[in-house]
Amino acid sequence: MTADTIEGVQALGAAIEGEVAKVVFGQQDLTRMVTIALLAGGHVLLEGPPGTAKTLLAQAFARAVGLDFGRIQFTPDLMPSDITGTEILEEDHATGKREFK
């Protein structure tokens, strides 16, 4: 199955969602959003209360697309930006030029 066409991307997305649905139940909307992010080359940060299948969902996606799975355990004093980093807008006062770093 290739993603060379719109139909190919749709078929690939449906195949991924089908594999994930074999493991994760009742999370169709979340599964669709994560699939879209994956196919678009984006990133996803899963947040939520305990017991809502976040880890299971990530494991199922990893298996469905043949990737390794790793988990980061957050603690109350750890923020998402500690993992993903941040960007700041820095201005050069001499030139007035601004850039993200």
N, C-alpha and C positions, 0 to 999 in steps of 0.2 A: 504494500500500500504506500503510495507516494503522496506528497503534499504539493504537487506541481500545479494543481488547479484548485479552484474553489471547491469543486466536488471532492477532490482528494483530501483537502483540509477538513471538510465536513465529515468524510468517512473516517479519517484518522481520529478526529475528535470523538465521534460516536463510538469507535472501537475502544478508545481510552476510557470513556465514560462507562462503557459496558463492562470493562474489566474491573474498574473501581467499584461499580455497583454490585459486583459479586461479593464484595467484602464490607462496604459501607452502605448502610440502609438509612433512608429518610433524609439524605443530604443532597438531593438532586440539584438544587440551586447552587449550593456551595461547590459541588463537583463540577458543574458547568463553568462557574467563574474561574476555578483553578485550572480547568482545561484550557479556557481561553487565554489565561495568563501564560500558561506553559507554551501553547502554540504561538503566542505573540512574542515569546522570548522575554517575558517579564519575570517579576519576582512576586512572591506571596509571603506575607507574614500572617500566620494563623493565630488568632487570639480568641480566647473565650474561657468560660468556666470549665472546671474539671469535668471529665466524663462526656465531652461532646464530640469525641472521635477525631480530634485534631491529629494526634500521632498516627492513628490507624489510617486516616485519609492520606497523610503524607507517605506512609509506608506503601499503601495500595498504589498510589501514583508512581512511586519509584519502581515497584515491581512491574506495573503496566507498561512502562516505557523503558525498562531495562537499566535503571540507574541504581547507584548505591544509595543507601539511606543513612543519614546521620541526624541525631537529635541534639538540640541545645536546651538544657534545662534552665529556664528563667527563674530567677529569684526576685523577691520584692524590690531589691535595690538595683536590679539590672534592667536597663531600659533597652528597647529595640535598637536605638541608635548606637548602643554599645557594641552591637553585633554588625549592623549594617553601615555604621558611620554616618556622618552628617556633611552637608555642604554649607559653606558660609559665603556670603557676598562680601568680597573685599574690595575696597576702593583705594586706588593709588592717588594720594592727595596732590601729588605733583602734576599728574596728567588728568585727573578726574576719571580715569578709566576704571570700570568695574568689571570684576570677573568672579566666577564661582570657584572656590577651592575646597 
